[in-house]
Amino acid sequence: MMQKPTTCRGNAKCDLGEYQGAIVDYTKAIELKSDYTHAYNNRGNARIDLKDYQGAIADFTKAIKLKPDDAEAYFNRGVAKCVFKDNQGAIADYTKAIELKPDDADA
C-alpha cells in the first residue's frame, strides 16, 4: 500500500524534529482514512517525542483496535506505559508484540 502524502510529510518532519507539525500531518492522514493504522502509530511516536504519553497510548490503542495483530503498536504502547510505571501493562504489551512477531525479539 502506498503511503499517503501527509504521512510522508509527517515522517519528514519527524526526521527534522518538528514533531508538532508531524502530528498535524498524521492527523490529516487519519482524517482522510480513519482506519490508517500506520498514521496512528507514527502520530503516537511523535507524541512520545513531545512527552505526551497519554496521547501516545491513545493512538497506539486505536491502532491496536483497528489492527489487533499490529506488533509495532503493542511494542510502542509498552514503551509509553513504562513512563507511567505501568510495568504489568508494558510487559503484557511487549509479550503480545513478541507473540505476534517473534523474529523481531532477536533484535
N, C-alpha and C positions, 0 to 999 in steps of 0.2 A: 504494500500500500504506500502510495506516495504521501510524503509529509505535507501538511497544509502550509502555505507560505507564512502564515502568522506563527506557526510553531517553529519554522526555520529562523524567522526573525527573533523569536524568543530565545532560541538556542544561541544565536549570535550575540544577543545582548547579555546572556548569562556568561558567555565566554569573556565579555568585556567587563564583567562585574556590575552590570546595570540590571540588577535583579528586579527592581520595581517595574521597569519598562518591560522586562521579560514576562512578569506576571500579567501585565496588561495584554501582551500578545497571546499568551496562553489562554487567558480568559476569552479573548476574541475567538480563538480557535474552538474553544468549548461552546461558545455561543453559536458558531457555525455548525458544529456537530457535537451534540450534548453527550454522546457516548464515546468520545475520543479519549480513551484511557491514557494514551501517551501524553496528551496535554495536561491531564490531571497529575500524572507522575512528575512531569517537568515543572509544573507550577508548584507542586509540593516541595520539590528540591530547591526551587528559588526561594520559597518561603523559609526553608531551613536556613539558607544563607542569610536571610534577613532576621533570623531568630524568631520567626512567627511559627512556633512549633505546633500550636493548636490548629492553625490554618493548614499547616502541612499534613497533620494527622487527618484532618477532614478531607483533604484532597486525596491522600492515599487510600482512605476508607472508601471514598467514592469510586476510585479506580478499581478497588477490590470488589465492590458491589457490582460494577459493570462487567468485570472480567475476573471471576473468582480464581482463575489459575495464573494470575499475574504475580509471579515470584518477585519481581522487582518492586512492586508496590508493597508487598509484605515486608521485604527487607527494609525499604525506605521508612515504612511506618515504624518498624522496630527501632531504627536509628532515632526517630523523633521521640518515641516513647522513653528511650533511655534518658533523655533530658529531664523528664518528669520523675525519674527513678521508678518508672513502672517496669521493673525488671521482669515480672511474670508476663506482662503483656508483650514486652520486647522479645523474650525467649519464645513465646508462642508464635509471634510473627516470624522470627528467624527460623524456627523449626518448620513452619509451613513453607517458607521460601526454600529451604533445603529439600523438603519433600517434593516440591514442585520442580526444582531444578538442581538435582543432586550433583551434577557435574560442576556447577558454579561453586560448590562448597570447597572444592580443592584449591581455589584461587587464593 
